[in-house]
Amino acid sequence: MNTKLKIRDLTLDSNIFLAPMAAVNCLPFRVLCRRAGAGLIYSQMINVDDFFGDKDKIMERYADFVDEERPVAAQLIGAKPEKMAEAASYIQHHAEIIDINFGCCDGDQLGKKAGCYFIRHPDRIHDVVSKIVKAVDIPVTAKIRIGWDDQSINCVETAKIIEKAGASAITVHARTKKDKYEGKAKWQYIRQVKEAVSIPVIGNGDVRSPELAKSMLERTGCDAIMVGRAAMGDPHLFTRINTYLKTGRSLPFQTKEQRYQDFLEFLELYKIQPRQKFSEIRNHALWFAKGLKGGRQMKNDILKCEDIDSIKAQFR
Ligand SMILES: Cc1cc2nc3c(=O)[nH]c(=O)nc-3n(C[C@H](O)[C@H](O)[C@H](O)COP(=O)(O)O)c2cc1C
């Protein structure tokens, strides 16, 4: 029964994935999620326009992958198919999958005709996907939203175009562009996409617990799940979900001491590439404090911290 999910020729040891998250998915966080059992780690989105400046700088900033976190999907965002294909052909030597972002609803990206712009112009999707597929040897996947707004849901159409263009899997964030991150994710559309294509479908939106992961798998029939916000500060969520899906057992939330251990591991990993700004480390500390007893007070105190030692003291 427990056959492992394959994305083209890549076999994954869990079908619960870490979602791409800009300004969140730094190296230490990605490694912690992989250690906790995430089956595939997405980078934050890499803007292909930046890529044509100083490549090394961009690689160092956004694609600083280490072996321990593999398999990794490097996510690209851009407007021009040729540029995206050129960036993909370079980055393929550093990742196991190239993912294309058709779901970002930032005004900046829309202005550049990237991200969700394609959801409004699905006729342009085939060219992007097929050019990237031709340019690389590794699997190519894409992440979409269900439509521009509730009056123009087009995820089935978009998914079929993506499959036809040669993609090896598709992620459906079950919200429209207009929803941004608000309102309940509309999982029924993940099911519609699953029924319409033959490539693996990764469901995304509002999975915050092992029970919700199980429910999404059952209700949509999707092949894998991508977890975003709920994993922030809680990489252990991947362990809880995997355990629950395999055994039905509900592991307890981490204690404050266990969270502190995770934060110490985070700081240890940070030494591999100590480029992160202090404010980013502090953000992760704030997320690690989330959900702990006395977490609200801890958050207020962490916000006042000016160095790592004073943050550590808040967990003791
Ligand atoms: C801080 C933040 C940054 C994000 N950055 C990206 C990104 O770079 N690329 C992308 O495709 N989606 C991005 N997303 C969207 C998530 O990948 C995911 O689709 C969304 O959060 C819904 O999943 P969730 O309910 O599990 O959080 C981001 C979301 C958040 C909260």
The ligand as an SDF file (V2000), in Angstrom:
LIG
                    3D

 31 33  0  0  0  0  0  0  0  0999 V2000
    5.7470   34.4850    4.0390 C   0  0  0  0  0  0  0  0  0  0  0  0
    5.2810   33.7300    2.8120 C   0  0  0  0  0  0  0  0  0  0  0  0
    6.0730   33.7070    1.6910 C   0  0  0  0  0  0  0  0  0  0  0  0
    5.6550   33.0000    0.5580 C   0  0  0  0  0  0  0  0  0  0  0  0
    6.4980   32.9290   -0.5350 N   0  0  0  0  0  0  0  0  0  0  0  0
    6.1500   32.1540   -1.5940 C   0  0  0  0  0  0  0  0  0  0  0  0
    7.0540   31.9480   -2.6820 C   0  0  0  0  0  0  0  0  0  0  0  0
    8.1830   32.4450   -2.6850 O   0  0  0  0  0  0  0  0  0  0  0  0
    6.6180   31.1720   -3.7140 N   0  0  0  0  0  0  0  0  0  0  0  0
    5.3730   30.5910   -3.7370 C   0  0  0  0  0  0  0  0  0  0  0  0
    5.0250   29.8840   -4.6880 O   0  0  0  0  0  0  0  0  0  0  0  0
    4.5140   30.7630   -2.7170 N   0  0  0  0  0  0  0  0  0  0  0  0
    4.8790   31.4970   -1.6460 C   0  0  0  0  0  0  0  0  0  0  0  0
    4.0350   31.5940   -0.5870 N   0  0  0  0  0  0  0  0  0  0  0  0
    2.7650   30.8390   -0.5890 C   0  0  0  0  0  0  0  0  0  0  0  0
    2.9540   29.4730    0.0770 C   0  0  0  0  0  0  0  0  0  0  0  0
    3.8770   28.6800   -0.6330 O   0  0  0  0  0  0  0  0  0  0  0  0
    1.6120   28.7230    0.1670 C   0  0  0  0  0  0  0  0  0  0  0  0
    1.1000   28.5530   -1.1220 O   0  0  0  0  0  0  0  0  0  0  0  0
    0.5620   29.4730    1.0080 C   0  0  0  0  0  0  0  0  0  0  0  0
    1.1210   29.9830    2.1940 O   0  0  0  0  0  0  0  0  0  0  0  0
   -0.6280   28.5590    1.3460 C   0  0  0  0  0  0  0  0  0  0  0  0
   -0.2190   27.4300    2.0860 O   0  0  0  0  0  0  0  0  0  0  0  0
   -0.4090   27.3540    3.6940 P   0  0  0  0  0  0  0  0  0  0  0  0
   -1.8660   27.5550    3.9810 O   0  0  0  0  0  0  0  0  0  0  0  0
    0.0850   25.9800    4.0660 O   0  0  0  0  0  0  0  0  0  0  0  0
    0.4130   28.4640    4.2830 O   0  0  0  0  0  0  0  0  0  0  0  0
    4.4140   32.3240    0.5460 C   0  0  0  0  0  0  0  0  0  0  0  0
    3.6080   32.3790    1.6890 C   0  0  0  0  0  0  0  0  0  0  0  0
    4.0330   33.0540    2.8130 C   0  0  0  0  0  0  0  0  0  0  0  0
    3.1420   33.0680    4.0370 C   0  0  0  0  0  0  0  0  0  0  0  0
  1  2  1  0
  2  3  1  0
  2 30  2  0
  3  4  2  0
  4  5  1  0
  4 28  1  0
  5  6  2  0
  6  7  1  0
  6 13  1  0
  7  8  2  0
  7  9  1  0
  9 10  1  0
 10 11  2  0
 10 12  1  0
 12 13  2  0
 13 14  1  0
 14 15  1  0
 14 28  1  0
 15 16  1  0
 16 17  1  0
 16 18  1  0
 18 19  1  0
 18 20  1  0
 20 21  1  0
 20 22  1  0
 22 23  1  0
 23 24  1  0
 24 25  2  0
 24 26  1  0
 24 27  1  0
 28 29  2  0
 29 30  1  0
 30 31  1  0
M  END
$$$$
